Amino acid sequence: MGMAVCIFFALGKGLGLHAYEIAPEDEVPLNKATYTFVIFYDSASTAAKSSILTFFLSLTHGRKVFHFVNYATLFVVAVVGMALILEQIFHCHPLSAAFRFGTQEGHCEGIFASFLASSPYNIITDFAILLLPIPLLTRMTLPFRQKVILVFTFSLAIFVILVDLTRMAFLEHNAVVQLRLHHGASVGTVGDEDYTWRFPFAFMWSTVEVNMTLICACVPTLRPLAARFSPSLLRNPREKSEIEEGTLEGSQQVPSRGEAVAGELMDVITSRTEAEAEVEQAATRGTTDPFQKEEEPPIINVLNRRPASMLRLNVKESVPPNVLLTTLFFLWGFAYGLINVLNIRFGSLTQLSPWQTRGLHAAYFGGYMAGGILLGRPLLKKLGFAGTLIAGLYIYACGALIFWPSAVRGSLPTFVVSNIVVGSGLALLETTANLFIAICGPLEYSEVRLCVAQSFQGIGDICATELAQKALYKNPKDVAEVVNAQWTYLAIAFVAVLLSVVFYYLPLPEAPNDDLRRVAAQRPENRAKVLKYRTCNVTFGLGVWSMFFYVAGQEAHLVNFVDYVTYSDPSVSSNDLGAVGSTVWTIGRLATAFIMWKLLKPRWTLFILYIASIVFGALCIYTTGQTAVVMAMMVFLFASGIFPILFAISVRGTAQHAKTAASLLAASIGGGAFAPFAQHAAAVSRGQPWSYSTIVALWSAAAIFVVYLNFVPQAKRQVDPVKDDYIKEK
């Protein structure tokens, strides 16, 4: 109400006109109304969201994970909401500067930048409010019709997100117009000049957003209206007749606390009479709700099915879940490719130095290290594969959305935070997806499966890079591309959230500790010792060592590839060569999978790949022109298959500690943070070709692992695949 009053009052004082068309006596009242409006917007939005989340606390009670997420979201809404309110109150120094057009520019932070920068916060919290109750409601043992009503009721929050997107679209359109008018390069440079002409639609949609939030919060109380126009929707005829007779069939099922709360919600949604409620309460004490006679659609039964342990699946049975995870690898690679291109665009817009660019890269891989160590192991052990995938996707989405305020403000520190959060989310995905592919099905095909899955990540990367360079960001000088980058990050976040919903409902197999222990015990080689230590532990320790130095060299090659190629042959197009390099990388992984399937054991394949990568890396130092370009491409070809083999071999025989092992391997990917600095220092001091000596040194250190695998008898026996290596009893 207050927001609407402010808008109507401002309209009477000239809102919608250019600033120079507003009468002097209307200037102060108009600015006071606008000042009050923006404070009311943040206050009302925070209060409405806090109210809804407080209401959800009773629904999530007894579900520890959901209850924790509920409290965490409520905390974020309260803290960030209060910060936004205080920012709007004190955005001018002194406060009186907000009431005169002449003093706003020099003494006030822009309303436009604040509105646009806070948009991701609104999207994140709106999604959390939308998704938090749905999984609980869909898994409750309620009649299907009641379940549909409940899910539909809480899904109305999607309209709040749509309204928020519409508001953001108006703000972004305004940004593009102003950037082109003033030849700006950063959205953060767009000020509030002539806001009375530029912002009315944004103000209007802000009001609609808050009111839509309140409507969604009140929908459960609107049953009388629905019952008047469509009573059959809310009551099953069989239920009605049996309630009138006062008889219900018996059952011993006792509802949980959450289901009881859902029943109370149904009472509110359907406004049952007191007599009906008494009969329903009698049913919860020992009788069956008549709705239980309704047959649920077959898809519900499929989604609620409990799959077998992944360690008990044969080749044929393991195909569907592995295909599902491979799809994730493709989408993950697609998002990664877009982000790589956008990072380059951000660097060019903010004129980052080579050291700062590598600092962003280090932040991303620092997130890998933090995510693997701090989040990967506890989440994987507590939530399982599906839960950890969902957590990783949501963290990844949050990191993508944090890019929005960094682009608006042109803030390097905020962009660093975005990279850290994205890296943490991807570390969870690396931990979970790689281990899943490696152990889902017979273990003799672990390395082959992971190579194939990782190759689809490369395909996604190629598709995204080509789309970004040829369609989305064709003209780097066009200021509209700054806005396109923001919408692309928003789209990535949406895809990640939708994937998290998919993985919640699809029946993914898990890996119980008992099965992990049992499948490791089937091979006595896992109990052998090397220098008084168990072979599997030595293999894992050296695998982490090798992974750290391998990824360090890999990232040094990837980050420096374009500079090296353009230095060696200036006539070559760096964009085209990047696409060719990614294609060669993908082909290398597919070829590696085929070789392991038909020709060589994984340890020998890994040995050849390491030696070839080191040799061609050394040749990059001493060659020039087209030959140097070919040598760099050969590095792509041979280095591509190392990671999946390293990961799969390292987790062999780790038994019930496999999840911990996967987390540490994901954390060791953080080695990619420091190597680009060393390589750039070498390039500055002795030239681009000599910088490849850094890569050769790193991969030589990593190759200690393959020497151990191929020349220590206990290690050879422990990592060599054996036929039908899975638990055969179902």
C-alpha positions in Angstrom: 0.0 0.0 0.0 2.8 2.4 0.9 4.6 1.8 -2.3 1.5 2.4 -4.4 0.7 5.6 -2.5 4.3 6.8 -3.1 4.0 6.1 -6.9 0.6 7.8 -7.2 1.9 10.8 -5.3 5.0 11.0 -7.4 3.0 10.7 -10.6 1.1 13.8 -9.5 4.4 15.6 -9.0 5.9 14.7 -12.4 7.1 11.1 -12.3 7.1 10.1 -16.0 8.4 13.4 -17.2 11.9 14.6 -17.9 13.6 16.3 -15.0 13.7 19.6 -16.8 9.9 19.5 -17.3 9.2 19.3 -13.6 8.1 22.4 -11.8 10.6 23.6 -9.1 8.0 23.4 -6.4 7.4 19.7 -7.2 11.1 18.7 -7.1 11.4 18.2 -3.3 8.1 16.3 -2.8 8.8 14.1 -5.9 12.2 13.1 -4.6 10.9 12.5 -1.1 8.3 10.2 -2.5 10.9 8.3 -4.5 13.2 8.1 -1.5 10.4 6.6 0.6 9.4 4.2 -2.2 12.8 2.5 -2.5 13.0 2.1 1.3 9.4 0.6 1.3 10.4 -1.8 -1.5 13.3 -3.4 0.3 11.4 -3.4 3.6 8.2 -5.0 2.2 10.1 -7.6 0.2 12.2 -8.6 3.2 9.2 -8.8 5.5 7.2 -10.8 3.0 9.9 -13.4 2.3 10.8 -13.7 6.0 7.1 -14.4 6.8 6.9 -17.1 4.2 10.1 -18.8 5.4 8.9 -18.6 9.0 5.7 -20.4 7.9 7.9 -23.1 6.2 9.7 -23.9 9.5 6.7 -26.0 10.7 6.7 -27.9 7.4 10.4 -28.7 7.4 10.5 -29.6 11.1 11.9 -33.1 11.5 13.8 -33.0 8.2 17.2 -31.9 9.2 18.6 -30.9 5.8 15.5 -29.0 4.8 15.2 -27.4 8.2 18.8 -26.2 8.0 18.3 -24.8 4.5 15.1 -23.1 5.7 17.0 -21.4 8.5 20.0 -20.5 6.3 17.7 -18.9 3.7 15.8 -17.0 6.4 19.1 -15.8 7.8 20.3 -14.6 4.4 17.0 -12.8 3.7 17.1 -11.1 7.1 20.7 -10.0 6.9 20.9 -9.0 3.2 17.4 -7.4 3.4 18.5 -5.2 6.4 21.7 -4.3 4.5 19.7 -3.2 1.5 17.3 -1.2 3.6 20.2 0.6 5.4 21.8 1.3 2.0 18.7 2.9 0.7 18.2 5.0 3.8 21.8 6.3 3.8 22.6 6.3 0.1 23.0 10.0 0.2 25.5 12.1 2.3 23.9 14.2 3.6 20.5 12.7 3.5 19.0 16.0 2.3 21.0 15.6 -1.0 18.4 13.0 -2.1 15.7 15.7 -2.4 17.3 17.9 -5.0 18.2 16.9 -8.6 21.3 19.1 -8.5 22.8 17.5 -5.4 22.0 13.8 -6.2 24.8 13.1 -8.7 27.6 14.2 -6.5 26.4 13.0 -3.1 24.3 9.9 -3.7 24.8 6.3 -4.7 22.7 5.4 -7.7 19.2 3.9 -7.2 19.6 2.2 -10.6 22.8 0.4 -9.8 21.4 -0.7 -6.4 18.3 -2.1 -8.0 20.2 -3.9 -10.7 22.9 -5.3 -8.4 20.4 -6.7 -5.9 18.4 -8.5 -8.6 20.4 -11.8 -8.2 19.7 -11.8 -4.5 15.9 -11.6 -5.2 16.2 -14.4 -7.8 18.2 -16.7 -5.4 15.8 -16.2 -2.5 12.7 -16.5 -4.7 14.0 -19.8 -6.1 14.8 -21.0 -2.6 11.2 -20.2 -1.5 9.8 -21.9 -4.5 11.8 -25.1 -4.3 12.0 -25.6 -0.5 8.6 -27.0 0.2 8.0 -28.8 -3.1 10.2 -31.9 -2.5 8.7 -32.4 0.9 5.1 -32.2 -0.4 5.7 -34.5 -3.4 7.2 -37.2 -1.2 4.5 -37.2 1.5 2.1 -40.1 1.6 -0.9 -37.9 0.8 -3.7 -38.7 -1.7 -2.6 -37.8 -5.2 -5.3 -35.1 -5.6 -4.3 -33.4 -2.4 -0.7 -33.6 -3.3 -1.4 -31.9 -6.7 -3.3 -29.1 -4.9 -0.5 -28.5 -2.4 2.2 -28.5 -5.1 0.3 -26.2 -7.3 -0.4 -23.8 -4.5 3.2 -23.5 -3.5 4.4 -23.4 -7.1 2.6 -20.1 -7.6 5.8 -18.5 -6.4 7.1 -18.9 -10.0 5.0 -15.8 -10.8 7.1 -13.7 -8.4 10.2 -14.8 -10.4 8.6 -13.9 -13.7 7.7 -10.5 -12.4 11.2 -10.0 -11.1 12.7 -11.0 -14.5 10.4 -8.5 -16.2 11.6 -5.8 -13.8 15.2 -6.7 -14.5 14.5 -6.6 -18.3 13.3 -3.0 -18.0 16.4 -2.1 -16.0 18.7 -3.8 -18.4 17.1 -2.1 -21.4 17.6 1.2 -19.7 21.2 0.3 -19.1 21.8 -0.4 -22.8 20.2 2.8 -23.9 22.3 4.9 -21.5 25.6 3.0 -22.3 25.1 3.7 -26.0 24.1 7.3 -25.4 27.1 8.1 -23.2 29.6 5.6 -24.8 30.1 3.8 -21.5 31.6 0.3 -21.1 30.3 -0.7 -17.6 26.7 -0.9 -16.4 27.9 0.5 -13.1 28.6 3.9 -14.9 24.9 4.4 -15.5 23.7 7.0 -13.1 20.3 8.3 -12.0 20.2 11.3 -14.3 16.7 12.0 -15.5 15.4 9.1 -13.5 11.9 10.5 -13.5 11.7 9.7 -17.2 13.7 6.5 -17.2 12.6 4.6 -14.1 8.7 4.7 -13.9 8.3 1.2 -15.4 10.9 -0.3 -13.0 9.1 1.3 -10.1 5.8 -0.1 -11.3 7.2 -3.7 -11.7 8.8 -3.4 -8.2 5.4 -2.7 -6.8 3.9 -5.6 -8.7 6.7 -7.9 -7.5 6.1 -7.2 -3.8 2.3 -7.5 -4.2 2.7 -10.8 -6.0 4.8 -12.1 -3.2 2.1 -11.2 -0.7 -0.6 -12.8 -2.9 1.4 -16.0 -3.1 1.8 -16.0 0.6 -2.0 -15.7 1.0 -3.1 -18.2 -1.6 -3.7 -21.0 0.9 -6.6 -19.0 2.4 -8.4 -18.4 -0.9 -10.2 -21.8 -1.0 -13.8 -20.3 -0.6 -13.4 -18.6 -3.9 -12.0 -21.7 -5.6 -14.7 -23.9 -4.0 -17.4 -21.6 -5.3 -16.3 -21.9 -8.9 -14.9 -25.4 -8.9 -15.8 -27.5 -5.9 -15.0 -30.8 -7.5 -11.4 -29.8 -7.8 -11.0 -29.8 -4.0 -13.1 -32.7 -3.0 -13.2 -36.3 -4.4 -16.7 -37.6 -4.7 -15.8 -40.8 -2.8 -14.3 -38.8 0.0 -17.4 -36.7 0.3 -19.8 -39.6 0.5 -17.7 -41.4 3.1 -17.2 -38.3 5.2 -21.0 -37.8 5.2 -21.5 -41.4 6.4 -18.7 -41.0 9.0 -16.9 -44.2 8.0 -13.4 -44.7 6.8 -11.5 -47.8 6.2 -8.9 -48.8 8.8 -5.2 -48.6 8.6 -2.2 -48.7 10.9 -0.3 -45.9 9.2 0.7 -43.1 11.5 1.6 -39.8 9.8 4.9 -38.0 10.4 5.1 -34.5 11.9 5.6 -33.1 8.4 2.6 -35.0 7.0 0.5 -33.7 9.9 1.6 -30.2 9.0 0.7 -30.9 5.4 -2.7 -32.0 6.6 -3.1 -28.8 8.5 -2.2 -26.9 5.3 -4.9 -28.9 3.4 -7.4 -27.8 6.1 -6.5 -24.2 5.3 -6.4 -24.7 1.5 -9.7 -26.6 1.4 -11.5 -24.9 4.4 -12.9 -28.2 5.7 -15.9 -28.1 8.0 -15.4 -28.9 11.7 -17.1 -32.3 11.2 -15.0 -33.2 8.3 -11.8 -32.2 10.1 -12.8 -34.5 13.0 -13.3 -37.4 10.7 -9.9 -36.6 9.1 -8.2 -36.5 12.5 -9.7 -39.9 13.3 -8.3 -41.2 10.0 -4.8 -40.0 11.0 -5.0 -41.9 14.3 -5.7 -45.2 12.7 -7.7 -45.1 9.5 -7.0 -44.6 5.9 -7.9 -41.5 4.0 -10.3 -42.5 1.1 -8.0 -40.8 -1.3 -5.5 -43.6 -0.7 -7.8 -45.6 -3.0 -6.9 -43.4 -5.9 -4.2 -44.8 -8.0 -1.2 -42.5 -8.6 0.1 -42.0 -12.1 2.8 -44.6 -13.0 5.5 -41.8 -13.2 5.0 -41.2 -9.4 5.8 -44.9 -8.7 8.9 -44.7 -10.9 10.2 -41.6 -9.2 9.7 -43.1 -5.8 11.5 -46.3 -6.7 14.6 -47.2 -4.7 17.3 -48.3 -7.1 19.9 -51.0 -6.3 23.3 -50.2 -5.1 25.5 -49.0 -8.0 28.1 -51.6 -7.0 25.6 -54.4 -7.7 24.9 -53.3 -11.2 26.1 -55.2 -14.3 27.1 -53.5 -17.5 23.6 -53.4 -18.9 22.0 -52.2 -15.6 24.6 -49.4 -15.2 24.0 -47.8 -18.6 20.9 -45.6 -17.6 22.4 -43.9 -14.6 25.7 -43.4 -16.3 24.0 -41.9 -19.3 22.2 -39.5 -17.0 25.4 -38.4 -15.3 27.1 -38.1 -18.7 24.3 -35.6 -19.7 25.3 -33.6 -16.6 28.9 -33.6 -17.8 27.8 -32.1 -21.2 25.7 -29.4 -19.6 28.4 -28.7 -17.1 31.0 -28.4 -19.9 28.6 -26.1 -21.8 28.2 -23.8 -18.8 32.0 -23.9 -18.2 32.7 -22.9 -21.8 30.3 -19.9 -21.6 31.9 -18.7 -18.3 35.4 -18.9 -19.9 34.4 -16.6 -22.7 32.6 -14.3 -20.3 35.6 -14.1 -18.1 37.7 -13.0 -21.0 35.1 -10.4 -21.9 35.0 -9.1 -18.3 38.8 -8.9 -18.3 38.8 -6.8 -21.5 36.1 -4.5 -20.2 37.7 -3.9 -16.9 41.2 -3.8 -18.5 42.8 -6.4 -16.3 46.5 -7.0 -16.4 47.8 -10.5 -17.2 48.6 -10.9 -13.5 45.0 -10.0 -12.5 43.6 -12.3 -15.1 45.6 -15.1 -13.6 44.4 -14.0 -10.2 40.8 -14.6 -11.3 41.9 -18.0 -12.5 43.5 -18.7 -9.2 40.3 -17.7 -7.3 38.4 -20.2 -9.4 40.7 -23.1 -8.6 41.0 -21.9 -5.0 37.3 -22.5 -4.8 37.9 -26.0 -6.0 40.3 -26.6 -3.2 38.0 -25.2 -0.6 34.9 -27.0 -2.0 36.6 -30.3 -2.1 38.1 -30.2 1.4 35.4 -28.3 3.3 32.2 -29.4 1.6 32.8 -32.5 -0.6 33.5 -35.1 2.0 30.8 -34.2 4.6 28.1 -33.6 2.1 28.8 -36.8 0.1 28.8 -38.9 3.3 25.7 -37.3 4.7 23.6 -36.6 1.6 24.8 -39.2 -0.8 25.3 -38.7 -4.5 22.0 -37.1 -5.4 22.1 -34.7 -2.5 25.6 -33.6 -3.1 24.9 -33.1 -6.8 22.0 -30.8 -5.9 24.1 -28.9 -3.4 26.9 -28.4 -6.0 24.4 -27.3 -8.6 22.8 -24.7 -6.3 26.2 -23.4 -5.1 27.2 -23.2 -8.8 24.0 -21.2 -9.6 24.7 -18.8 -6.7 28.2 -18.2 -8.0 26.9 -17.5 -11.5 24.3 -15.0 -10.1 27.0 -13.2 -8.1 28.6 -12.3 -11.4 25.6 -9.9 -11.9 26.5 -7.3 -9.3 30.2 -7.6 -10.2 29.3 -6.7 -13.8 27.0 -3.9 -12.7 29.5 -2.3 -10.4 32.6 -3.3 -12.5 33.9 -4.7 -9.2 36.9 -7.0 -9.4 36.6 -8.2 -5.8 33.0 -9.3 -6.4 34.0 -11.1 -9.5 36.7 -12.9 -7.5 34.1 -14.0 -5.1 31.9 -15.2 -8.0 34.8 -17.3 -9.3 35.4 -18.8 -5.8 31.8 -19.8 -5.4 31.6 -21.2 -8.9 34.7 -23.2 -8.3 33.3 -24.5 -5.0 30.2 -25.7 -6.7 32.1 -27.4 -9.5 34.3 -29.1 -6.9 31.2 -30.8 -5.5 30.2 -31.8 -9.0 33.7 -33.2 -9.7 33.7 -35.1 -6.4 30.3 -36.6 -7.0 30.0 -37.1 -10.7 33.5 -38.5 -11.3 33.2 -41.0 -8.4 29.7 -42.0 -9.5 30.9 -42.8 -13.1 34.0 -44.6 -11.8 32.1 -47.0 -9.5 28.7 -47.3 -11.1 28.9 -50.7 -12.7 31.7 -53.3 -13.1 35.0 -51.7 -12.0 37.0 -53.1 -14.9 35.5 -50.4 -17.0 35.9 -47.5 -14.6 38.6 -45.7 -16.6 36.7 -46.2 -19.9 33.4 -44.9 -18.5 35.1 -41.8 -17.0 37.0 -41.0 -20.2 33.8 -41.2 -22.3 31.8 -39.1 -19.8 34.6 -36.5 -19.6 34.7 -36.3 -23.4 31.1 -35.1 -23.4 32.2 -32.3 -21.0 34.6 -31.3 -23.8 31.8 -31.4 -26.4 29.7 -29.1 -24.2 32.7 -26.7 -23.9 33.1 -26.6 -27.7 29.4 -25.9 -28.3 29.4 -23.2 -25.7 32.5 -21.5 -27.0 31.3 -21.5 -30.6 27.9 -20.2 -29.6 29.4 -17.4 -27.5 32.0 -16.3 -30.0 29.9 -16.7 -33.2 26.4 -15.7 -31.9 26.2 -14.1 -28.5 29.4 -12.0 -28.4 30.2 -11.3 -32.0 31.1 -7.7 -31.5 33.2 -7.0 -28.3 32.8 -3.2 -28.8 29.0 -3.4 -28.6 28.0 -2.3 -25.1 24.9 -4.5 -25.3 27.3 -7.5 -24.8 27.8 -6.4 -21.2 24.1 -7.0 -20.7 24.1 -10.2 -22.7 26.8 -11.5 -20.4 24.6 -10.9 -17.4 21.6 -12.7 -19.0 23.9 -15.6 -19.9 25.0 -16.0 -16.3 21.3 -15.8 -15.3 20.5 -18.6 -17.8 23.3 -20.7 -16.5 22.0 -20.3 -13.0 18.4 -21.3 -14.1 19.7 -24.4 -15.9 21.7 -25.4 -12.8 18.6 -25.0 -10.6 16.4 -27.0 -13.0 19.1 -29.8 -13.0 19.0 -29.9 -9.2 15.3 -30.5 -9.3 15.8 -33.3 -11.9 18.4 -35.0 -9.8 16.1 -34.8 -6.7 13.4 -36.8 -8.4 15.3 -39.3 -10.5 16.2 -42.5 -8.7 20.0 -42.4 -8.7 21.7 -45.5 -7.2 23.9 -45.0 -4.1 27.0 -46.7 -2.8 26.6 -47.9 0.8 29.7 -48.2 2.8 29.1 -51.9 3.3 29.1 -52.5 -0.4 32.2 -50.4 -0.9 34.0 -52.4 1.7 32.8 -55.7 0.2 33.7 -55.0 -3.4 37.2 -54.0 -2.2 37.5 -57.1 -0.1 36.9 -59.3 -3.2 40.4 -58.5 -4.4 43.2 -59.7 -2.0 45.6 -57.3 -3.9 44.0 -54.4 -2.0 45.4 -55.8 1.2 49.0 -56.1 0.0 51.6 -53.8 1.3 54.4 -51.6 -0.1 57.0 -50.5 2.4 54.7 -51.4 5.4 51.8 -49.4 3.9 48.8 -50.8 2.2 49.1 -50.7 -1.5 45.8 -49.0 -2.1 46.8 -46.2 0.3 50.1 -45.6 -1.4 48.4 -45.6 -4.8 45.8 -43.1 -3.6 48.5 -40.8 -2.0 50.6 -40.8 -5.1 47.5 -40.3 -7.2 46.7 -37.1 -5.3 50.3 -35.9 -5.8 50.0 -36.6 -9.5 46.6 -35.0 -9.8 47.9 -31.8 -8.2 50.9 -31.4 -10.5 49.0 -32.6 -13.6 46.2 -30.1 -13.3 48.8 -27.4 -12.6 50.5 -28.1 -15.9 47.2 -28.5 -17.7 46.0 -25.1 -16.6 49.3 -23.5 -17.4 49.0 -24.9 -20.9 45.3 -23.8 -21.3 45.8 -20.3 -19.9 48.9 -19.6 -22.0 47.9 -21.5 -25.2 46.6 -18.4 -27.1 49.6 -16.2 -26.2 52.0 -19.0 -27.2 50.3 -19.7 -30.5 50.0 -16.0 -31.5 53.7 -15.5 -30.5 54.8 -18.5 -32.6 52.6 -17.7 -35.6 51.0 -14.2 -35.6 48.9 -15.1 -38.7 46.9 -17.7 -36.9 43.4 -16.8 -35.5 43.4 -17.3 -31.8 39.6 -18.0 -31.6 39.7 -20.6 -34.3 42.7 -22.3 -32.7 41.0 -22.4 -29.4 38.1 -24.3 -30.9 40.5 -26.6 -32.7 42.4 -27.2 -29.4 39.1 -28.1 -27.6 38.2 -30.5 -30.4 41.5 -32.2 -30.3 41.2 -32.5 -26.5 37.8 -34.2 -26.8 39.0 -36.6 -29.6 42.0 -37.5 -27.3 39.7 -38.6 -24.5 37.5 -40.7 -26.8 40.6 -42.3 -28.4 42.0 -43.0 -24.9 38.7 -44.7 -23.9 38.8 -46.9 -27.0 42.5 -47.8 -26.5 41.8 -48.9 -22.9 38.7 -50.9 -24.0 40.4 -52.8 -26.8 44.2 -52.6 -26.5 46.1 -51.5 -23.4 45.6 -51.6 -19.6 44.9 -48.2 -18.0 48.3 -48.0 -16.3 50.2 -48.5 -19.5 47.9 -46.0 -21.3 48.6 -43.4 -18.6 52.3 -44.0 -18.9 52.3 -43.4 -22.6 50.1 -40.3 -22.2 52.4 -38.8 -19.6 55.6 -39.5 -21.6 54.1 -38.1 -24.8 52.8 -35.0 -23.1 56.2 -34.3 -21.5 58.0 -34.8 -24.9 55.7 -32.6 -26.9 55.7 -30.0 -24.1 59.5 -29.9 -24.4 59.3 -29.6 -28.2 57.2 -26.5 -27.7 60.3 -24.9 -26.2 62.5 -25.4 -29.2 60.2 -25.1 -32.2 58.7 -22.0 -33.9 56.0 -21.1 -36.5 53.5 -23.7 -37.6 55.6 -26.5 -36.1 55.2 -25.0 -32.6 51.4 -24.7 -33.2 51.3 -28.4 -34.1 53.4 -29.3 -31.0 50.9 -27.4 -28.8 48.0 -29.3 -30.4 49.8 -32.6 -29.7 50.0 -31.6 -26.0 46.2 -31.2 -26.1 45.8 -34.6 -27.7 47.9 -36.6 -25.3 47.2 -34.7 -22.0 43.5 -34.9 -22.4 43.1 -38.5 -21.3 45.3 -38.3 -18.1 42.7 -36.8 -15.7 40.0 -39.5 -16.0 42.5 -42.3 -15.7 44.2 -40.7 -12.8 41.0 -40.3 -10.9 39.6 -43.8 -11.6 42.9 -45.5 -10.7 43.4 -43.5 -7.5 40.0 -44.5 -6.0 40.5 -48.2 -6.7 40.6 -50.2 -3.5 39.7 -47.3 -1.2 36.6 -49.2 0.1 34.5 -47.3 2.5 36.9 -44.3 2.2 36.1 -43.8 -1.5 34.0 -40.7 -0.8 36.8 -39.1 1.2 39.3 -40.1 -1.6 37.1 -38.5 -4.2 36.9 -35.3 -2.2 40.7 -35.0 -1.8 41.2 -35.7 -5.5 38.8 -32.9 -6.3 40.6 -30.6 -3.9 43.9 -31.5 -5.5 42.6 -29.9 -8.7 43.3 -26.7 -6.9 46.9 -27.1 -8.2 45.7 -25.2 -11.2 45.7 -22.0 -9.2 49.4 -21.3 -9.0 51.0 -22.7 -12.1 49.8 -19.9 -14.5 51.7 -17.4 -12.4 55.0 -19.3 -12.7 54.5 -19.8 -16.4 53.8 -16.1 -17.0 56.8 -15.2 -15.0 58.9 -17.5 -17.2 57.4 -16.0 -20.3 58.1 -12.4 -19.2 61.7 -13.2 -18.2 62.8 -15.5 -21.1 60.0 -15.5 -23.7 56.9 -17.5 -24.5 58.6 -20.7 -25.7 60.6 -21.1 -22.6 57.5 -20.8 -20.4 56.7 -24.4 -21.4 59.6 -25.5 -19.3 57.2 -24.9 -16.4 54.8 -27.4 -17.8 57.5 -30.0 -18.5 58.7 -29.7 -14.9 55.2 -30.0 -13.4 54.3 -33.1 -15.5 57.7 -34.7 -14.8 56.9 -34.4 -11.1 53.4 -35.9 -11.7 54.8 -38.8 -13.7 56.3 -40.3 -10.6 52.9 -41.9 -10.2 53.1 -43.9 -13.5 56.6 -45.1 -12.7 55.2 -46.5 -9.4 52.2 -48.1 -11.2 54.1 -49.8 -13.9 57.3 -50.9 -12.0 56.0 -51.9 -8.5 54.5 -55.4 -8.7 52.0 -54.9 -5.9 50.7 -51.7 -7.5 50.4 -53.4 -10.9 48.3 -56.2 -9.4 46.2 -53.7 -7.4 45.2 -51.4 -10.2 44.9 -53.8 -13.2 41.2 -54.4 -14.0 39.7 -57.9 -13.5 36.6 -59.3 -15.2 33.2 -58.9 -13.5 34.5 -56.8 -10.7 31.2 -56.0 -9.0 28.9 -57.6 -6.3 26.8 -60.2 -8.1 24.2 -60.8 -5.4 21.3 -58.5 -5.6 
